[in-house]
Amino acid sequence: YSAEADISRLLDVQGDQPHRCFLVQWKGRPLQMTWVWEEQLDNATTRPMMQDVLTWKASGTSESIISYHKERDTASAAGTCFMDAFRSAL
C-alpha cells in the first residue's frame, strides 16, 4: 500500500518506540481500520498526523481524537454523518 496516498487520518497510537503502532483510517474505506507500524508511516505527509495523535494521547483526555481536534465528517446539509453515530458507540 502507499501510506502517503491512502490514509484518511490516524485515530490512535499504542506502544513505545521502536514498537509503536498507529490506528489508520483509510480513504474510501472508513470502517476498515488497521494498526500500522510507525516506521511504515514515517514520511513528510504523515508526520504531522502522527504528532497530532501523540499530542492527543499525551494529554490524557477521555475524549476521542476526533472530538479533541474538533474534526467532523459531513455528508449532509445538516452537517452530520452516519460516522458520528458510529464514533459515539466506540
PDB file of N, CA, C and O in Angstrom:
ATOM      1  N   TYR A   1       0.827  -1.178   0.000  1.00  0.00           N
ATOM      2  CA  TYR A   1       0.000   0.000   0.000  1.00  0.00           C
ATOM      3  C   TYR A   1       0.870   1.239   0.000  1.00  0.00           C
ATOM      4  O   TYR A   1       2.039   1.191   0.385  1.00  0.00           O
ATOM      5  N   SER A   2       0.304   2.331  -0.427  1.00  0.00           N
ATOM      6  CA  SER A   2       1.004   3.613  -0.393  1.00  0.00           C
ATOM      7  C   SER A   2       0.422   4.425   0.751  1.00  0.00           C
ATOM      8  O   SER A   2      -0.634   5.041   0.606  1.00  0.00           O
ATOM      9  N   ALA A   3       1.111   4.428   1.895  1.00  0.00           N
ATOM     10  CA  ALA A   3       0.600   5.116   3.082  1.00  0.00           C
ATOM     11  C   ALA A   3       0.339   6.584   2.797  1.00  0.00           C
ATOM     12  O   ALA A   3      -0.622   7.152   3.315  1.00  0.00           O
ATOM     13  N   GLU A   4       1.171   7.197   1.992  1.00  0.00           N
ATOM     14  CA  GLU A   4       1.035   8.622   1.711  1.00  0.00           C
ATOM     15  C   GLU A   4      -0.259   8.917   0.957  1.00  0.00           C
ATOM     16  O   GLU A   4      -0.884   9.952   1.186  1.00  0.00           O
ATOM     17  N   ALA A   5      -0.666   8.021   0.061  1.00  0.00           N
ATOM     18  CA  ALA A   5      -1.830   8.275  -0.781  1.00  0.00           C
ATOM     19  C   ALA A   5      -3.133   7.787  -0.166  1.00  0.00           C
ATOM     20  O   ALA A   5      -4.189   8.342  -0.470  1.00  0.00           O
ATOM     21  N   ASP A   6      -3.097   6.776   0.680  1.00  0.00           N
ATOM     22  CA  ASP A   6      -4.310   6.104   1.111  1.00  0.00           C
ATOM     23  C   ASP A   6      -4.837   6.488   2.486  1.00  0.00           C
ATOM     24  O   ASP A   6      -5.968   6.124   2.810  1.00  0.00           O
ATOM     25  N   ILE A   7      -4.092   7.193   3.298  1.00  0.00           N
ATOM     26  CA  ILE A   7      -4.503   7.456   4.672  1.00  0.00           C
ATOM     27  C   ILE A   7      -5.472   8.625   4.744  1.00  0.00           C
ATOM     28  O   ILE A   7      -5.214   9.703   4.210  1.00  0.00           O
ATOM     29  N   SER A   8      -6.591   8.388   5.417  1.00  0.00           N
ATOM     30  CA  SER A   8      -7.542   9.458   5.686  1.00  0.00           C
ATOM     31  C   SER A   8      -7.139  10.197   6.956  1.00  0.00           C
ATOM     32  O   SER A   8      -7.036  11.423   6.967  1.00  0.00           O
ATOM     33  N   ARG A   9      -6.908   9.428   8.040  1.00  0.00           N
ATOM     34  CA  ARG A   9      -6.444  10.011   9.303  1.00  0.00           C
ATOM     35  C   ARG A   9      -5.932   8.914  10.227  1.00  0.00           C
ATOM     36  O   ARG A   9      -6.196   7.730  10.016  1.00  0.00           O
ATOM     37  N   LEU A  10      -5.206   9.319  11.237  1.00  0.00           N
ATOM     38  CA  LEU A  10      -4.725   8.412  12.275  1.00  0.00           C
ATOM     39  C   LEU A  10      -5.613   8.601  13.493  1.00  0.00           C
ATOM     40  O   LEU A  10      -5.900   9.730  13.890  1.00  0.00           O
ATOM     41  N   LEU A  11      -6.052   7.483  14.092  1.00  0.00           N
ATOM     42  CA  LEU A  11      -7.046   7.544  15.155  1.00  0.00           C
ATOM     43  C   LEU A  11      -6.525   7.194  16.541  1.00  0.00           C
ATOM     44  O   LEU A  11      -7.152   7.560  17.535  1.00  0.00           O
ATOM     45  N   ASP A  12      -5.404   6.502  16.636  1.00  0.00           N
ATOM     46  CA  ASP A  12      -4.896   6.095  17.948  1.00  0.00           C
ATOM     47  C   ASP A  12      -3.449   5.665  17.800  1.00  0.00           C
ATOM     48  O   ASP A  12      -2.950   5.485  16.688  1.00  0.00           O
ATOM     49  N   VAL A  13      -2.783   5.505  18.929  1.00  0.00           N
ATOM     50  CA  VAL A  13      -1.400   5.033  18.957  1.00  0.00           C
ATOM     51  C   VAL A  13      -1.253   4.091  20.138  1.00  0.00           C
ATOM     52  O   VAL A  13      -1.854   4.303  21.191  1.00  0.00           O
ATOM     53  N   GLN A  14      -0.456   3.054  19.959  1.00  0.00           N
ATOM     54  CA  GLN A  14      -0.163   2.092  21.017  1.00  0.00           C
ATOM     55  C   GLN A  14       1.323   1.789  21.011  1.00  0.00           C
ATOM     56  O   GLN A  14       1.957   1.752  19.956  1.00  0.00           O
ATOM     57  N   GLY A  15       1.874   1.573  22.198  1.00  0.00           N
ATOM     58  CA  GLY A  15       3.265   1.167  22.311  1.00  0.00           C
ATOM     59  C   GLY A  15       4.221   2.338  22.352  1.00  0.00           C
ATOM     60  O   GLY A  15       3.831   3.497  22.212  1.00  0.00           O
ATOM     61  N   ASP A  16       5.483   2.004  22.547  1.00  0.00           N
ATOM     62  CA  ASP A  16       6.564   2.979  22.594  1.00  0.00           C
ATOM     63  C   ASP A  16       7.577   2.630  21.521  1.00  0.00           C
ATOM     64  O   ASP A  16       7.670   1.481  21.087  1.00  0.00           O
ATOM     65  N   GLN A  17       8.342   3.639  21.093  1.00  0.00           N
ATOM     66  CA  GLN A  17       9.371   3.374  20.091  1.00  0.00           C
ATOM     67  C   GLN A  17      10.343   2.351  20.631  1.00  0.00           C
ATOM     68  O   GLN A  17      10.668   2.407  21.817  1.00  0.00           O
ATOM     69  N   PRO A  18      10.816   1.442  19.846  1.00  0.00           N
ATOM     70  CA  PRO A  18      10.610   1.289  18.400  1.00  0.00           C
ATOM     71  C   PRO A  18       9.415   0.405  18.047  1.00  0.00           C
ATOM     72  O   PRO A  18       9.277  -0.005  16.895  1.00  0.00           O
ATOM     73  N   HIS A  19       8.559   0.107  19.007  1.00  0.00           N
ATOM     74  CA  HIS A  19       7.428  -0.805  18.771  1.00  0.00           C
ATOM     75  C   HIS A  19       6.104  -0.055  18.846  1.00  0.00           C
ATOM     76  O   HIS A  19       5.185  -0.484  19.542  1.00  0.00           O
ATOM     77  N   ARG A  20       6.005   1.049  18.140  1.00  0.00           N
ATOM     78  CA  ARG A  20       4.809   1.893  18.176  1.00  0.00           C
ATOM     79  C   ARG A  20       3.981   1.667  16.924  1.00  0.00           C
ATOM     80  O   ARG A  20       4.510   1.608  15.814  1.00  0.00           O
ATOM     81  N   CYS A  21       2.659   1.540  17.121  1.00  0.00           N
ATOM     82  CA  CYS A  21       1.716   1.364  16.016  1.00  0.00           C
ATOM     83  C   CYS A  21       0.671   2.468  16.051  1.00  0.00           C
ATOM     84  O   CYS A  21       0.312   2.969  17.116  1.00  0.00           O
ATOM     85  N   PHE A  22       0.194   2.836  14.877  1.00  0.00           N
ATOM     86  CA  PHE A  22      -0.875   3.823  14.762  1.00  0.00           C
ATOM     87  C   PHE A  22      -2.083   3.161  14.113  1.00  0.00           C
ATOM     88  O   PHE A  22      -1.944   2.350  13.197  1.00  0.00           O
ATOM     89  N   LEU A  23      -3.270   3.516  14.597  1.00  0.00           N
ATOM     90  CA  LEU A  23      -4.511   3.024  14.010  1.00  0.00           C
ATOM     91  C   LEU A  23      -4.864   3.931  12.837  1.00  0.00           C
ATOM     92  O   LEU A  23      -5.091   5.128  13.012  1.00  0.00           O
ATOM     93  N   VAL A  24      -4.906   3.355  11.650  1.00  0.00           N
ATOM     94  CA  VAL A  24      -5.090   4.111  10.408  1.00  0.00           C
ATOM     95  C   VAL A  24      -6.507   3.936   9.888  1.00  0.00           C
ATOM     96  O   VAL A  24      -7.017   2.819   9.798  1.00  0.00           O
ATOM     97  N   GLN A  25      -7.138   5.056   9.545  1.00  0.00           N
ATOM     98  CA  GLN A  25      -8.408   5.031   8.826  1.00  0.00           C
ATOM     99  C   GLN A  25      -8.069   5.335   7.372  1.00  0.00           C
ATOM    100  O   GLN A  25      -7.455   6.359   7.073  1.00  0.00           O
ATOM    101  N   TRP A  26      -8.470   4.447   6.472  1.00  0.00           N
ATOM    102  CA  TRP A  26      -8.091   4.556   5.064  1.00  0.00           C
ATOM    103  C   TRP A  26      -9.108   5.352   4.272  1.00  0.00           C
ATOM    104  O   TRP A  26     -10.307   5.279   4.540  1.00  0.00           O
ATOM    105  N   LYS A  27      -8.632   6.115   3.296  1.00  0.00           N
ATOM    106  CA  LYS A  27      -9.522   6.861   2.401  1.00  0.00           C
ATOM    107  C   LYS A  27     -10.371   5.879   1.615  1.00  0.00           C
ATOM    108  O   LYS A  27      -9.875   4.875   1.103  1.00  0.00           O
ATOM    109  N   GLY A  28     -11.654   6.184   1.527  1.00  0.00           N
ATOM    110  CA  GLY A  28     -12.561   5.332   0.764  1.00  0.00           C
ATOM    111  C   GLY A  28     -12.999   4.088   1.506  1.00  0.00           C
ATOM    112  O   GLY A  28     -13.866   3.362   1.019  1.00  0.00           O
ATOM    113  N   ARG A  29     -12.426   3.817   2.673  1.00  0.00           N
ATOM    114  CA  ARG A  29     -12.785   2.641   3.472  1.00  0.00           C
ATOM    115  C   ARG A  29     -12.866   3.040   4.957  1.00  0.00           C
ATOM    116  O   ARG A  29     -12.062   2.561   5.757  1.00  0.00           O
ATOM    117  N   PRO A  30     -13.813   3.900   5.338  1.00  0.00           N
ATOM    118  CA  PRO A  30     -13.830   4.451   6.692  1.00  0.00           C
ATOM    119  C   PRO A  30     -14.033   3.423   7.798  1.00  0.00           C
ATOM    120  O   PRO A  30     -13.651   3.677   8.941  1.00  0.00           O
ATOM    121  N   LEU A  31     -14.611   2.293   7.496  1.00  0.00           N
ATOM    122  CA  LEU A  31     -14.829   1.281   8.529  1.00  0.00           C
ATOM    123  C   LEU A  31     -13.746   0.217   8.549  1.00  0.00           C
ATOM    124  O   LEU A  31     -13.779  -0.677   9.395  1.00  0.00           O
ATOM    125  N   GLN A  32     -12.791   0.295   7.639  1.00  0.00           N
ATOM    126  CA  GLN A  32     -11.686  -0.657   7.594  1.00  0.00           C
ATOM    127  C   GLN A  32     -10.440   0.026   8.153  1.00  0.00           C
ATOM    128  O   GLN A  32      -9.697   0.691   7.431  1.00  0.00           O
ATOM    129  N   MET A  33     -10.230  -0.155   9.458  1.00  0.00           N
ATOM    130  CA  MET A  33      -9.089   0.471  10.124  1.00  0.00           C
ATOM    131  C   MET A  33      -8.034  -0.588  10.416  1.00  0.00           C
ATOM    132  O   MET A  33      -8.363  -1.751  10.652  1.00  0.00           O
ATOM    133  N   THR A  34      -6.769  -0.185  10.401  1.00  0.00           N
ATOM    134  CA  THR A  34      -5.659  -1.116  10.540  1.00  0.00           C
ATOM    135  C   THR A  34      -4.578  -0.523  11.425  1.00  0.00           C
ATOM    136  O   THR A  34      -4.313   0.678  11.376  1.00  0.00           O
ATOM    137  N   TRP A  35      -3.950  -1.376  12.242  1.00  0.00           N
ATOM    138  CA  TRP A  35      -2.774  -0.947  13.006  1.00  0.00           C
ATOM    139  C   TRP A  35      -1.558  -1.075  12.102  1.00  0.00           C
ATOM    140  O   TRP A  35      -1.322  -2.131  11.515  1.00  0.00           O
ATOM    141  N   VAL A  36      -0.775   0.015  11.988  1.00  0.00           N
ATOM    142  CA  VAL A  36       0.394   0.045  11.107  1.00  0.00           C
ATOM    143  C   VAL A  36       1.596   0.522  11.913  1.00  0.00           C
ATOM    144  O   VAL A  36       1.498   1.470  12.692  1.00  0.00           O
ATOM    145  N   TRP A  37       2.729  -0.147  11.717  1.00  0.00           N
ATOM    146  CA  TRP A  37       3.956   0.233  12.425  1.00  0.00           C
ATOM    147  C   TRP A  37       4.381   1.648  12.058  1.00  0.00           C
ATOM    148  O   TRP A  37       4.227   2.084  10.917  1.00  0.00           O
ATOM    149  N   GLU A  38       4.919   2.355  13.047  1.00  0.00           N
ATOM    150  CA  GLU A  38       5.342   3.743  12.866  1.00  0.00           C
ATOM    151  C   GLU A  38       6.318   3.912  11.700  1.00  0.00           C
ATOM    152  O   GLU A  38       6.182   4.851  10.916  1.00  0.00           O
ATOM    153  N   GLU A  39       7.286   3.026  11.580  1.00  0.00           N
ATOM    154  CA  GLU A  39       8.285   3.185  10.518  1.00  0.00           C
ATOM    155  C   GLU A  39       7.682   3.048   9.122  1.00  0.00           C
ATOM    156  O   GLU A  39       8.253   3.555   8.156  1.00  0.00           O
ATOM    157  N   GLN A  40       6.540   2.372   9.000  1.00  0.00           N
ATOM    158  CA  GLN A  40       5.874   2.270   7.707  1.00  0.00           C
ATOM    159  C   GLN A  40       5.115   3.552   7.357  1.00  0.00           C
ATOM    160  O   GLN A  40       4.782   3.784   6.195  1.00  0.00           O
ATOM    161  N   LEU A  41       4.849   4.371   8.356  1.00  0.00           N
ATOM    162  CA  LEU A  41       4.096   5.610   8.141  1.00  0.00           C
ATOM    163  C   LEU A  41       4.974   6.850   8.107  1.00  0.00           C
ATOM    164  O   LEU A  41       4.516   7.926   7.724  1.00  0.00           O
ATOM    165  N   ASP A  42       6.225   6.708   8.503  1.00  0.00           N
ATOM    166  CA  ASP A  42       7.090   7.864   8.719  1.00  0.00           C
ATOM    167  C   ASP A  42       7.508   8.513   7.404  1.00  0.00           C
ATOM    168  O   ASP A  42       8.479   8.094   6.774  1.00  0.00           O
ATOM    169  N   ASN A  43       6.762   9.544   6.997  1.00  0.00           N
ATOM    170  CA  ASN A  43       7.114  10.341   5.825  1.00  0.00           C
ATOM    171  C   ASN A  43       6.593  11.761   6.038  1.00  0.00           C
ATOM    172  O   ASN A  43       5.903  12.026   7.023  1.00  0.00           O
ATOM    173  N   ALA A  44       6.909  12.650   5.147  1.00  0.00           N
ATOM    174  CA  ALA A  44       6.565  14.065   5.319  1.00  0.00           C
ATOM    175  C   ALA A  44       5.062  14.307   5.428  1.00  0.00           C
ATOM    176  O   ALA A  44       4.637  15.240   6.109  1.00  0.00           O
ATOM    177  N   THR A  45       4.263  13.490   4.776  1.00  0.00           N
ATOM    178  CA  THR A  45       2.813  13.665   4.804  1.00  0.00           C
ATOM    179  C   THR A  45       2.210  13.203   6.125  1.00  0.00           C
ATOM    180  O   THR A  45       1.320  13.862   6.662  1.00  0.00           O
ATOM    181  N   THR A  46       2.680  12.090   6.647  1.00  0.00           N
ATOM    182  CA  THR A  46       2.063  11.522   7.846  1.00  0.00           C
ATOM    183  C   THR A  46       2.673  12.010   9.156  1.00  0.00           C
ATOM    184  O   THR A  46       2.048  11.861  10.207  1.00  0.00           O
ATOM    185  N   ARG A  47       3.863  12.584   9.128  1.00  0.00           N
ATOM    186  CA  ARG A  47       4.485  13.058  10.385  1.00  0.00           C
ATOM    187  C   ARG A  47       3.598  14.017  11.168  1.00  0.00           C
ATOM    188  O   ARG A  47       3.474  13.854  12.382  1.00  0.00           O
ATOM    189  N   PRO A  48       2.969  15.022  10.527  1.00  0.00           N
ATOM    190  CA  PRO A  48       2.079  15.905  11.298  1.00  0.00           C
ATOM    191  C   PRO A  48       0.896  15.151  11.916  1.00  0.00           C
ATOM    192  O   PRO A  48       0.496  15.448  13.042  1.00  0.00           O
ATOM    193  N   MET A  49       0.339  14.184  11.194  1.00  0.00           N
ATOM    194  CA  MET A  49      -0.758  13.385  11.738  1.00  0.00           C
ATOM    195  C   MET A  49      -0.277  12.567  12.928  1.00  0.00           C
ATOM    196  O   MET A  49      -0.974  12.462  13.938  1.00  0.00           O
ATOM    197  N   MET A  50       0.913  11.989  12.808  1.00  0.00           N
ATOM    198  CA  MET A  50       1.476  11.195  13.897  1.00  0.00           C
ATOM    199  C   MET A  50       1.694  12.071  15.126  1.00  0.00           C
ATOM    200  O   MET A  50       1.398  11.652  16.244  1.00  0.00           O
ATOM    201  N   GLN A  51       2.204  13.272  14.931  1.00  0.00           N
ATOM    202  CA  GLN A  51       2.444  14.181  16.055  1.00  0.00           C
ATOM    203  C   GLN A  51       1.132  14.585  16.720  1.00  0.00           C
ATOM    204  O   GLN A  51       1.067  14.690  17.945  1.00  0.00           O
ATOM    205  N   ASP A  52       0.087  14.812  15.925  1.00  0.00           N
ATOM    206  CA  ASP A  52      -1.227  15.138  16.484  1.00  0.00           C
ATOM    207  C   ASP A  52      -1.740  14.023  17.387  1.00  0.00           C
ATOM    208  O   ASP A  52      -2.247  14.284  18.477  1.00  0.00           O
ATOM    209  N   VAL A  53      -1.605  12.778  16.928  1.00  0.00           N
ATOM    210  CA  VAL A  53      -2.071  11.640  17.723  1.00  0.00           C
ATOM    211  C   VAL A  53      -1.245  11.507  18.999  1.00  0.00           C
ATOM    212  O   VAL A  53      -1.797  11.245  20.068  1.00  0.00           O
ATOM    213  N   LEU A  54       0.063  11.682  18.900  1.00  0.00           N
ATOM    214  CA  LEU A  54       0.923  11.594  20.085  1.00  0.00           C
ATOM    215  C   LEU A  54       0.585  12.699  21.091  1.00  0.00           C
ATOM    216  O   LEU A  54       0.579  12.452  22.297  1.00  0.00           O
ATOM    217  N   THR A  55       0.308  13.900  20.614  1.00  0.00           N
ATOM    218  CA  THR A  55      -0.074  15.014  21.488  1.00  0.00           C
ATOM    219  C   THR A  55      -1.398  14.720  22.177  1.00  0.00           C
ATOM    220  O   THR A  55      -1.538  14.941  23.380  1.00  0.00           O
ATOM    221  N   TRP A  56      -2.372  14.220  21.413  1.00  0.00           N
ATOM    222  CA  TRP A  56      -3.680  13.855  21.971  1.00  0.00           C
ATOM    223  C   TRP A  56      -3.524  12.785  23.042  1.00  0.00           C
ATOM    224  O   TRP A  56      -4.096  12.898  24.127  1.00  0.00           O
ATOM    225  N   LYS A  57      -2.752  11.747  22.739  1.00  0.00           N
ATOM    226  CA  LYS A  57      -2.571  10.641  23.688  1.00  0.00           C
ATOM    227  C   LYS A  57      -1.881  11.138  24.960  1.00  0.00           C
ATOM    228  O   LYS A  57      -2.266  10.750  26.064  1.00  0.00           O
ATOM    229  N   ALA A  58      -0.871  11.990  24.815  1.00  0.00           N
ATOM    230  CA  ALA A  58      -0.131  12.511  25.970  1.00  0.00           C
ATOM    231  C   ALA A  58      -0.995  13.425  26.837  1.00  0.00           C
ATOM    232  O   ALA A  58      -0.713  13.597  28.023  1.00  0.00           O
ATOM    233  N   SER A  59      -2.043  14.010  26.259  1.00  0.00           N
ATOM    234  CA  SER A  59      -2.908  14.914  27.023  1.00  0.00           C
ATOM    235  C   SER A  59      -3.712  14.167  28.081  1.00  0.00           C
ATOM    236  O   SER A  59      -4.151  14.760  29.067  1.00  0.00           O
ATOM    237  N   GLY A  60      -3.908  12.854  27.876  1.00  0.00           N
ATOM    238  CA  GLY A  60      -4.654  12.057  28.844  1.00  0.00           C
ATOM    239  C   GLY A  60      -6.152  12.296  28.826  1.00  0.00           C
ATOM    240  O   GLY A  60      -6.859  11.843  29.726  1.00  0.00           O
ATOM    241  N   THR A  61      -6.644  12.993  27.830  1.00  0.00           N
ATOM    242  CA  THR A  61      -8.069  13.292  27.744  1.00  0.00           C
ATOM    243  C   THR A  61      -8.887  12.023  27.516  1.00  0.00           C
ATOM    244  O   THR A  61      -8.391  11.045  26.956  1.00  0.00           O
ATOM    245  N   SER A  62     -10.137  12.051  27.953  1.00  0.00           N
ATOM    246  CA  SER A  62     -11.018  10.905  27.732  1.00  0.00           C
ATOM    247  C   SER A  62     -11.808  11.047  26.432  1.00  0.00           C
ATOM    248  O   SER A  62     -12.482  10.106  26.014  1.00  0.00           O
ATOM    249  N   GLU A  63     -11.733  12.213  25.790  1.00  0.00           N
ATOM    250  CA  GLU A  63     -12.461  12.386  24.537  1.00  0.00           C
ATOM    251  C   GLU A  63     -11.696  11.764  23.373  1.00  0.00           C
ATOM    252  O   GLU A  63     -10.477  11.597  23.426  1.00  0.00           O
ATOM    253  N   SER A  64     -12.434  11.427  22.326  1.00  0.00           N
ATOM    254  CA  SER A  64     -11.811  10.816  21.156  1.00  0.00           C
ATOM    255  C   SER A  64     -10.922  11.829  20.450  1.00  0.00           C
ATOM    256  O   SER A  64     -11.041  13.037  20.659  1.00  0.00           O
ATOM    257  N   ILE A  65     -10.040  11.321  19.621  1.00  0.00           N
ATOM    258  CA  ILE A  65      -9.161  12.227  18.873  1.00  0.00           C
ATOM    259  C   ILE A  65      -9.971  13.110  17.925  1.00  0.00           C
ATOM    260  O   ILE A  65      -9.579  14.244  17.652  1.00  0.00           O
ATOM    261  N   ILE A  66     -11.083  12.606  17.426  1.00  0.00           N
ATOM    262  CA  ILE A  66     -11.933  13.397  16.537  1.00  0.00           C
ATOM    263  C   ILE A  66     -12.482  14.602  17.299  1.00  0.00           C
ATOM    264  O   ILE A  66     -12.442  15.727  16.800  1.00  0.00           O
ATOM    265  N   SER A  67     -12.991  14.367  18.497  1.00  0.00           N
ATOM    266  CA  SER A  67     -13.509  15.464  19.325  1.00  0.00           C
ATOM    267  C   SER A  67     -12.387  16.392  19.753  1.00  0.00           C
ATOM    268  O   SER A  67     -12.555  17.611  19.778  1.00  0.00           O
ATOM    269  N   TYR A  68     -11.245  15.814  20.088  1.00  0.00           N
ATOM    270  CA  TYR A  68     -10.101  16.591  20.556  1.00  0.00           C
ATOM    271  C   TYR A  68      -9.675  17.626  19.518  1.00  0.00           C
ATOM    272  O   TYR A  68      -9.330  18.757  19.860  1.00  0.00           O
ATOM    273  N   HIS A  69      -9.704  17.228  18.256  1.00  0.00           N
ATOM    274  CA  HIS A  69      -9.309  18.138  17.175  1.00  0.00           C
ATOM    275  C   HIS A  69     -10.497  18.816  16.509  1.00  0.00           C
ATOM    276  O   HIS A  69     -10.335  19.548  15.533  1.00  0.00           O
ATOM    277  N   LYS A  70     -11.684  18.572  17.036  1.00  0.00           N
ATOM    278  CA  LYS A  70     -12.907  19.206  16.524  1.00  0.00           C
ATOM    279  C   LYS A  70     -13.135  18.919  15.048  1.00  0.00           C
ATOM    280  O   LYS A  70     -13.640  19.766  14.310  1.00  0.00           O
ATOM    281  N   GLU A  71     -12.758  17.716  14.625  1.00  0.00           N
ATOM    282  CA  GLU A  71     -12.971  17.326  13.235  1.00  0.00           C
ATOM    283  C   GLU A  71     -14.250  16.508  13.148  1.00  0.00           C
ATOM    284  O   GLU A  71     -14.511  15.661  14.002  1.00  0.00           O
ATOM    285  N   ARG A  72     -15.036  16.760  12.130  1.00  0.00           N
ATOM    286  CA  ARG A  72     -16.261  16.001  11.921  1.00  0.00           C
ATOM    287  C   ARG A  72     -16.406  15.707  10.426  1.00  0.00           C
ATOM    288  O   ARG A  72     -16.055  16.518   9.569  1.00  0.00           O
ATOM    289  N   ASP A  73     -16.932  14.525  10.154  1.00  0.00           N
ATOM    290  CA  ASP A  73     -17.285  14.213   8.776  1.00  0.00           C
ATOM    291  C   ASP A  73     -18.638  14.849   8.500  1.00  0.00           C
ATOM    292  O   ASP A  73     -19.510  14.855   9.368  1.00  0.00           O
ATOM    293  N   THR A  74     -18.816  15.377   7.319  1.00  0.00           N
ATOM    294  CA  THR A  74     -20.116  15.929   6.961  1.00  0.00           C
ATOM    295  C   THR A  74     -20.536  15.330   5.634  1.00  0.00           C
ATOM    296  O   THR A  74     -19.789  15.343   4.656  1.00  0.00           O
ATOM    297  N   ALA A  75     -21.740  14.809   5.626  1.00  0.00           N
ATOM    298  CA  ALA A  75     -22.226  14.180   4.412  1.00  0.00           C
ATOM    299  C   ALA A  75     -23.625  14.666   4.068  1.00  0.00           C
ATOM    300  O   ALA A  75     -24.250  14.171   3.130  1.00  0.00           O
ATOM    301  N   SER A  76     -24.112  15.636   4.831  1.00  0.00           N
ATOM    302  CA  SER A  76     -25.451  16.135   4.560  1.00  0.00           C
ATOM    303  C   SER A  76     -25.504  17.636   4.812  1.00  0.00           C
ATOM    304  O   SER A  76     -24.583  18.218   5.385  1.00  0.00           O
ATOM    305  N   ALA A  77     -26.586  18.241   4.380  1.00  0.00           N
ATOM    306  CA  ALA A  77     -26.765  19.677   4.601  1.00  0.00           C
ATOM    307  C   ALA A  77     -26.847  20.002   6.088  1.00  0.00           C
ATOM    308  O   ALA A  77     -26.514  21.113   6.502  1.00  0.00           O
ATOM    309  N   ALA A  78     -27.290  19.034   6.893  1.00  0.00           N
ATOM    310  CA  ALA A  78     -27.394  19.241   8.343  1.00  0.00           C
ATOM    311  C   ALA A  78     -26.023  19.206   9.009  1.00  0.00           C
ATOM    312  O   ALA A  78     -25.887  19.565  10.179  1.00  0.00           O
ATOM    313  N   GLY A  79     -25.005  18.772   8.264  1.00  0.00           N
ATOM    314  CA  GLY A  79     -23.656  18.729   8.815  1.00  0.00           C
ATOM    315  C   GLY A  79     -23.388  17.504   9.659  1.00  0.00           C
ATOM    316  O   GLY A  79     -22.463  17.495  10.471  1.00  0.00           O
ATOM    317  N   THR A  80     -24.189  16.473   9.472  1.00  0.00           N
ATOM    318  CA  THR A  80     -23.984  15.239  10.233  1.00  0.00           C
ATOM    319  C   THR A  80     -23.730  14.087   9.282  1.00  0.00           C
ATOM    320  O   THR A  80     -23.956  14.189   8.076  1.00  0.00           O
ATOM    321  N   CYS A  81     -23.264  13.012   9.839  1.00  0.00           N
ATOM    322  CA  CYS A  81     -22.909  11.843   9.042  1.00  0.00           C
ATOM    323  C   CYS A  81     -23.170  10.592   9.868  1.00  0.00           C
ATOM    324  O   CYS A  81     -23.137  10.655  11.097  1.00  0.00           O
ATOM    325  N   PHE A  82     -23.425   9.475   9.234  1.00  0.00           N
ATOM    326  CA  PHE A  82     -23.629   8.238   9.971  1.00  0.00           C
ATOM    327  C   PHE A  82     -22.404   7.876  10.791  1.00  0.00           C
ATOM    328  O   PHE A  82     -22.518   7.149  11.778  1.00  0.00           O
ATOM    329  N   MET A  83     -21.222   8.373  10.398  1.00  0.00           N
ATOM    330  CA  MET A  83     -19.999   8.083  11.144  1.00  0.00           C
ATOM    331  C   MET A  83     -20.039   8.697  12.538  1.00  0.00           C
ATOM    332  O   MET A  83     -19.397   8.177  13.450  1.00  0.00           O
ATOM    333  N   ASP A  84     -20.776   9.791  12.726  1.00  0.00           N
ATOM    334  CA  ASP A  84     -20.898  10.382  14.056  1.00  0.00           C
ATOM    335  C   ASP A  84     -21.538   9.385  15.020  1.00  0.00           C
ATOM    336  O   ASP A  84     -21.084   9.235  16.155  1.00  0.00           O
ATOM    337  N   ALA A  85     -22.582   8.711  14.571  1.00  0.00           N
ATOM    338  CA  ALA A  85     -23.236   7.707  15.411  1.00  0.00           C
ATOM    339  C   ALA A  85     -22.299   6.536  15.668  1.00  0.00           C
ATOM    340  O   ALA A  85     -22.250   6.013  16.781  1.00  0.00           O
ATOM    341  N   PHE A  86     -21.568   6.126  14.664  1.00  0.00           N
ATOM    342  CA  PHE A  86     -20.618   5.022  14.818  1.00  0.00           C
ATOM    343  C   PHE A  86     -19.543   5.382  15.836  1.00  0.00           C
ATOM    344  O   PHE A  86     -19.227   4.579  16.714  1.00  0.00           O
ATOM    345  N   ARG A  87     -18.978   6.582  15.724  1.00  0.00           N
ATOM    346  CA  ARG A  87     -17.915   7.008  16.641  1.00  0.00           C
ATOM    347  C   ARG A  87     -18.412   7.122  18.072  1.00  0.00           C
ATOM    348  O   ARG A  87     -17.684   6.790  19.008  1.00  0.00           O
ATOM    349  N   SER A  88     -19.643   7.587  18.255  1.00  0.00           N
ATOM    350  CA  SER A  88     -20.151   7.738  19.614  1.00  0.00           C
ATOM    351  C   SER A  88     -20.349   6.385  20.281  1.00  0.00           C
ATOM    352  O   SER A  88     -20.357   6.291  21.508  1.00  0.00           O
ATOM    353  N   ALA A  89     -20.509   5.341  19.482  1.00  0.00           N
ATOM    354  CA  ALA A  89     -20.666   3.997  20.034  1.00  0.00           C
ATOM    355  C   ALA A  89     -19.338   3.385  20.444  1.00  0.00           C
ATOM    356  O   ALA A  89     -19.319   2.399  21.181  1.00  0.00           O
ATOM    357  N   LEU A  90     -18.230   3.947  19.984  1.00  0.00           N
ATOM    358  CA  LEU A  90     -16.914   3.387  20.311  1.00  0.00           C
ATOM    359  C   LEU A  90     -16.487   3.685  21.704  1.00  0.00           C
ATOM    360  O   LEU A  90     -15.402   3.277  22.117  1.00  0.00           O
TER     361      LEU A  90
END
